[in-house]
Amino acid sequence: MGKIDKLGPTLVAVLAALACGAGYAALQFGWFRSPWELAGWLAVGIAFVAAGLGVQANLTPKNTNVHGDARPASEAEAEAAARRDTKPAPHHDRTFPD
């Protein structure tokens, strides 16, 4: 395995160790009466995070369609635009087919 391939499992292991240590500390400090109460709070927290990520992941973009004759510019058109020799049509005169 390459160096980058080992990084993911290492990070997961470090995060798991931190989570176990935080859970142990929370039980020792008396923040939770039992490990089951801690597990219940963790389940609720993870459910909220998963729901939030699910809402963010399912957004669909609204403006992805291109109407008209969309094409890449030719080399001559690109050079003219770079020299600022082009005059775009005014926006109020343009017509866009549906």
MDTraj code that builds the backbone (N, CA, C; nanometers):
import mdtraj as md
import numpy as np

residues = "MET GLY LYS ILE ASP LYS LEU GLY PRO THR LEU VAL ALA VAL LEU ALA ALA LEU ALA CYS GLY ALA GLY TYR ALA ALA LEU GLN PHE GLY TRP PHE ARG SER PRO TRP GLU LEU ALA GLY TRP LEU ALA VAL GLY ILE ALA PHE VAL ALA ALA GLY LEU GLY VAL GLN ALA ASN LEU THR PRO LYS ASN THR ASN VAL HIS GLY ASP ALA ARG PRO ALA SER GLU ALA GLU ALA GLU ALA ALA ALA ARG ARG ASP THR LYS PRO ALA PRO HIS HIS ASP ARG THR PHE PRO ASP".split()
xyz = np.array([
    [0.0838, -0.1186, 0.0000],
    [0.0000, 0.0000, 0.0000],
    [0.0877, 0.1242, 0.0000],
    [0.0394, 0.2259, -0.0706],
    [0.1145, 0.3505, -0.0753],
    [0.0951, 0.4321, 0.0507],
    [0.1709, 0.5388, 0.0582],
    [0.1654, 0.6251, 0.1753],
    [0.0272, 0.6877, 0.1918],
    [-0.0329, 0.7303, 0.0805],
    [-0.1639, 0.7944, 0.0877],
    [-0.2719, 0.6926, 0.1236],
    [-0.2530, 0.5662, 0.0852],
    [-0.3512, 0.4626, 0.1170],
    [-0.3527, 0.4295, 0.2659],
    [-0.2418, 0.4495, 0.3334],
    [-0.2341, 0.4220, 0.4768],
    [-0.2870, 0.5381, 0.5600],
    [-0.2987, 0.6549, 0.5011],
    [-0.3410, 0.7732, 0.5750],
    [-0.4866, 0.7618, 0.6205],
    [-0.5752, 0.7136, 0.5343],
    [-0.7167, 0.7017, 0.5694],
    [-0.7412, 0.6130, 0.6899],
    [-0.6936, 0.4869, 0.6873],
    [-0.7129, 0.4009, 0.8054],
    [-0.6462, 0.4565, 0.9316],
    [-0.5327, 0.5241, 0.9157],
    [-0.4662, 0.5831, 1.0319],
    [-0.5531, 0.6924, 1.0937],
    [-0.6101, 0.7791, 1.0089],
    [-0.6975, 0.8845, 1.0598],
    [-0.8223, 0.8266, 1.1264],
    [-0.8792, 0.7228, 1.0678],
    [-0.9967, 0.6585, 1.1275],
    [-0.9605, 0.5988, 1.2631],
    [-0.8448, 0.5360, 1.2731],
    [-0.8015, 0.4773, 1.3999],
    [-0.7798, 0.5851, 1.5064],
    [-0.7196, 0.6969, 1.4676],
    [-0.6964, 0.8064, 1.5626],
    [-0.8303, 0.8641, 1.6094],
    [-0.9235, 0.8859, 1.5177],
    [-1.0538, 0.9381, 1.5559],
    [-1.1297, 0.8395, 1.6451],
    [-1.1195, 0.7112, 1.6169],
    [-1.1853, 0.6106, 1.7007],
    [-1.1254, 0.6106, 1.8414],
    [-0.9930, 0.6230, 1.8514],
    [-0.9283, 0.6276, 1.9827],
    [-0.9715, 0.7519, 2.0600],
    [-0.9796, 0.8659, 1.9914],
    [-1.0258, 0.9881, 2.0574],
    [-1.1700, 0.9750, 2.1038],
    [-1.2538, 0.9130, 2.0221],
    [-1.3944, 0.8943, 2.0602],
    [-1.4063, 0.8024, 2.1812],
    [-1.3286, 0.6960, 2.1839],
    [-1.3314, 0.6050, 2.3000],
    [-1.2828, 0.6762, 2.4256],
    [-1.1767, 0.7537, 2.4125],
    [-1.1254, 0.8289, 2.5272],
    [-1.2248, 0.9325, 2.5760],
    [-1.2921, 1.0002, 2.4850],
    [-1.3917, 1.1001, 2.5242],
    [-1.5100, 1.0331, 2.5924],
    [-1.5520, 0.9182, 2.5414],
    [-1.6613, 0.8449, 2.6058],
    [-1.6242, 0.7992, 2.7455],
    [-1.5036, 0.7482, 2.7620],
    [-1.4571, 0.7044, 2.8942],
    [-1.4509, 0.8230, 2.9903],
    [-1.3972, 0.9356, 2.9417],
    [-1.3875, 1.0546, 3.0273],
    [-1.5262, 1.1047, 3.0660],
    [-1.6202, 1.1031, 2.9713],
    [-1.7555, 1.1493, 3.0010],
    [-1.8206, 1.0612, 3.1074],
    [-1.7972, 0.9312, 3.1009],
    [-1.8526, 0.8416, 3.2036],
    [-1.7839, 0.8630, 3.3376],
    [-1.6529, 0.8852, 3.3390],
    [-1.5796, 0.9056, 3.4634],
    [-1.6177, 1.0368, 3.5319],
    [-1.6436, 1.1420, 3.4500],
    [-1.6820, 1.2711, 3.5070],
    [-1.8281, 1.2752, 3.5489],
    [-1.9020, 1.1699, 3.5211],
    [-2.0409, 1.1624, 3.5627],
    [-2.1375, 1.2385, 3.4747],
    [-2.0995, 1.2642, 3.3505],
    [-2.1887, 1.3356, 3.2593],
    [-2.3054, 1.2470, 3.2170],
    [-2.2846, 1.1158, 3.2224],
    [-2.3884, 1.0188, 3.1879],
    [-2.3956, 0.9160, 3.2993],
    [-2.5180, 0.8698, 3.3271],
    [-2.5349, 0.7748, 3.4375],
    [-2.4904, 0.6335, 3.4011],
    [-2.4951, 0.6005, 3.2697],
    [-2.4558, 0.4654, 3.2287],
    [-2.4029, 0.4712, 3.0854],
    [-2.3326, 0.3660, 3.0460],
    [-2.2875, 0.3621, 2.9064],
    [-2.4046, 0.3609, 2.8074],
    [-2.5201, 0.3084, 2.8504],
    [-2.6364, 0.3056, 2.7607],
    [-2.6913, 0.4461, 2.7361],
    [-2.6863, 0.5305, 2.8372],
    [-2.7301, 0.6689, 2.8177],
    [-2.6352, 0.7406, 2.7212],
    [-2.5055, 0.7171, 2.7368],
    [-2.4073, 0.7738, 2.6435],
    [-2.4329, 0.7247, 2.5023],
    [-2.4595, 0.5954, 2.4867],
    [-2.4874, 0.5388, 2.3540],
    [-2.6138, 0.5996, 2.2937],
    [-2.7144, 0.6231, 2.3770],
    [-2.8368, 0.6855, 2.3280],
    [-2.8124, 0.8264, 2.2766],
    [-2.7371, 0.9064, 2.3521],
    [-2.7054, 1.0418, 2.3064],
    [-2.6223, 1.0397, 2.1791],
    [-2.5282, 0.9466, 2.1707],
    [-2.4471, 0.9353, 2.0490],
    [-2.5331, 0.8966, 1.9291],
    [-2.6274, 0.8053, 1.9494],
    [-2.7157, 0.7642, 1.8394],
    [-2.7996, 0.8813, 1.7893],
    [-2.8527, 0.9603, 1.8825],
    [-2.9321, 1.0770, 1.8423],
    [-2.8450, 1.1787, 1.7687],
    [-2.7260, 1.2041, 1.8191],
    [-2.6353, 1.2992, 1.7534],
    [-2.5952, 1.2539, 1.6150],
    [-2.5633, 1.1256, 1.6016],
    [-2.5245, 1.0723, 1.4705],
    [-2.6422, 1.0773, 1.3743],
    [-2.7645, 1.0533, 1.4238],
    [-2.8831, 1.0610, 1.3376],
    [-2.9029, 1.2030, 1.2861],
    [-2.8850, 1.3030, 1.3709],
    [-2.8984, 1.4420, 1.3264],
    [-2.7918, 1.4773, 1.2227],
    [-2.6688, 1.4337, 1.2452],
    [-2.5616, 1.4609, 1.1481],
    [-2.5913, 1.3922, 1.0156],
    [-2.6353, 1.2671, 1.0200],
    [-2.6667, 1.1945, 0.8965],
    [-2.7820, 1.2605, 0.8220],
    [-2.8835, 1.3062, 0.8948],
    [-2.9962, 1.3738, 0.8300],
    [-2.9505, 1.5045, 0.7666],
    [-2.8661, 1.5777, 0.8350],
    [-2.8145, 1.7034, 0.7788],
    [-2.7300, 1.6809, 0.6557],
    [-2.6460, 1.5787, 0.6584],
    [-2.5647, 1.5483, 0.5409],
    [-2.6516, 1.5004, 0.4256],
    [-2.7559, 1.4255, 0.4559],
    [-2.8462, 1.3779, 0.3516],
    [-2.9196, 1.4915, 0.2844],
    [-2.9597, 1.5910, 0.3604],
    [-3.0286, 1.7065, 0.3020],
    [-2.9329, 1.7835, 0.2119],
    [-2.8096, 1.7991, 0.2534],
    [-2.7124, 1.8738, 0.1742],
    [-2.6718, 1.7979, 0.0482],
    [-2.6699, 1.6667, 0.0521],
    [-2.6218, 1.5878, -0.0610],
    [-2.7246, 1.5753, -0.1726],
    [-2.8538, 1.5920, -0.1433],
    [-2.9568, 1.5688, -0.2437],
    [-3.0038, 1.6955, -0.3145],
    [-2.9290, 1.8029, -0.3048],
    [-2.9667, 1.9250, -0.3747],
    [-2.9340, 1.9105, -0.5230],
    [-3.0292, 1.9468, -0.6087],
    [-3.0051, 1.9399, -0.7524],
    [-2.9893, 2.0811, -0.8059],
    [-2.8924, 2.1027, -0.8908],
    [-2.8753, 2.2366, -0.9470],
    [-2.9912, 2.2708, -1.0393],
    [-3.0305, 2.3967, -1.0420],
    [-3.1469, 2.4395, -1.1180],
    [-3.1107, 2.4990, -1.2546],
    [-2.9866, 2.5344, -1.2777],
    [-2.9519, 2.6060, -1.3999],
    [-2.8444, 2.5333, -1.4808],
    [-2.8679, 2.4089, -1.5107],
    [-2.7670, 2.3317, -1.5827],
    [-2.7964, 2.3173, -1.7311],
    [-2.9138, 2.3568, -1.7776],
    [-2.9472, 2.3422, -1.9182],
    [-2.8935, 2.4590, -1.9992],
    [-2.8431, 2.4288, -2.1170],
    [-2.7948, 2.5323, -2.2072],
    [-2.8914, 2.5387, -2.3236],
    [-2.9451, 2.6562, -2.3489],
    [-3.0392, 2.6744, -2.4591],
    [-2.9691, 2.7424, -2.5761],
    [-3.0129, 2.7122, -2.6950],
    [-2.9569, 2.7783, -2.8133],
    [-2.8416, 2.6997, -2.8701],
    [-2.7589, 2.7702, -2.9454],
    [-2.6459, 2.7075, -3.0148],
    [-2.5183, 2.7277, -2.9346],
    [-2.5078, 2.6602, -2.8212],
    [-2.3874, 2.6711, -2.7396],
    [-2.2771, 2.5902, -2.8041],
    [-2.1628, 2.6530, -2.8225],
    [-2.0479, 2.5870, -2.8820],
    [-1.9218, 2.6557, -2.8320],
    [-1.8090, 2.5876, -2.8367],
    [-1.6841, 2.6540, -2.7990],
    [-1.6481, 2.7600, -2.9027],
    [-1.5797, 2.8631, -2.8597],
    [-1.5375, 2.9688, -2.9516],
    [-1.4260, 2.9171, -3.0412],
    [-1.4262, 2.9666, -3.1645],
    [-1.3167, 2.9314, -3.2552],
    [-1.1929, 3.0091, -3.2134],
    [-1.0807, 2.9724, -3.2710],
    [-0.9557, 3.0396, -3.2347],
    [-0.9612, 3.1871, -3.2719],
    [-1.0196, 3.2189, -3.3890],
    [-1.0300, 3.3587, -3.4312],
    [-1.1202, 3.4372, -3.3356],
    [-1.2297, 3.3769, -3.2938],
    [-1.3199, 3.4450, -3.2003],
    [-1.2519, 3.4671, -3.0649],
    [-1.1762, 3.3692, -3.0211],
    [-1.1065, 3.3811, -2.8934],
    [-1.0004, 3.4907, -2.8999],
    [-0.9273, 3.4960, -3.0115],
    [-0.8262, 3.6010, -3.0255],
    [-0.8905, 3.7389, -3.0320],
    [-1.0031, 3.7522, -3.1023],
    [-1.0718, 3.8805, -3.1108],
    [-1.1226, 3.9230, -2.9731],
    [-1.1729, 3.8276, -2.8968],
    [-1.2201, 3.8598, -2.7630],
    [-1.1037, 3.8998, -2.6723],
    [-0.9878, 3.8381, -2.6901],
    [-0.8712, 3.8721, -2.6103],
    [-0.8226, 4.0132, -2.6431],
    [-0.8357, 4.0538, -2.7702],
    [-0.7967, 4.1897, -2.8102],
    [-0.9066, 4.2914, -2.7825],
    [-1.0204, 4.2440, -2.7377],
    [-1.1383, 4.3270, -2.7115],
    [-1.1887, 4.3933, -2.8393],
    [-1.1820, 4.3184, -2.9511],
    [-1.2322, 4.3671, -3.0783],
    [-1.3780, 4.3305, -3.1002],
    [-1.4379, 4.2632, -3.0064],
    [-1.5755, 4.2179, -3.0262],
    [-1.6720, 4.3127, -2.9586],
    [-1.7929, 4.3192, -3.0121],
    [-1.8997, 4.3970, -2.9510],
    [-2.0156, 4.3033, -2.9259],
    [-2.0436, 4.2712, -2.8018],
    [-2.1575, 4.1827, -2.7766],
    [-2.2892, 4.2564, -2.8049],
    [-2.3878, 4.1795, -2.8430],
    [-2.5202, 4.2381, -2.8665],
    [-2.5792, 4.2832, -2.7340],
    [-2.6580, 4.3907, -2.7370],
    [-2.7217, 4.4339, -2.6118],
    [-2.8150, 4.3261, -2.5599],
    [-2.8251, 4.3187, -2.4294],
    [-2.9077, 4.2148, -2.3682],
    [-3.0550, 4.2308, -2.4038],
    [-3.1039, 4.3523, -2.4215],
    [-3.2458, 4.3696, -2.4472],
    [-3.2841, 4.3333, -2.5898],
    [-3.1873, 4.3179, -2.6801],
    [-3.2172, 4.2795, -2.8180],
    [-3.2050, 4.1294, -2.8410],
    [-3.1530, 4.0589, -2.7467],
    [-3.1318, 3.9153, -2.7653],
    [-3.2624, 3.8392, -2.7482],
    [-3.2765, 3.7342, -2.8277],
    [-3.3914, 3.6450, -2.8123],
    [-3.3364, 3.5052, -2.7856],
    [-3.3984, 3.4351, -2.6965],
    [-3.3544, 3.3026, -2.6599],
    [-3.4683, 3.2053, -2.6855],
    [-3.4481, 3.1060, -2.7752],
    [-3.5547, 3.0092, -2.8010],
    [-3.5732, 2.9167, -2.6811],
    [-3.6944, 2.8695, -2.6644],
    [-3.7229, 2.7766, -2.5546],
    [-3.6896, 2.6360, -2.5924],
])
top = md.Topology()
chain = top.add_chain()
for i, resn in enumerate(residues, 1):
    res = top.add_residue(resn, chain, resSeq=i)
    for name in ("N", "CA", "C"):
        top.add_atom(name, md.element.get_by_symbol(name[0]), res)
traj = md.Trajectory(xyz[None], top)
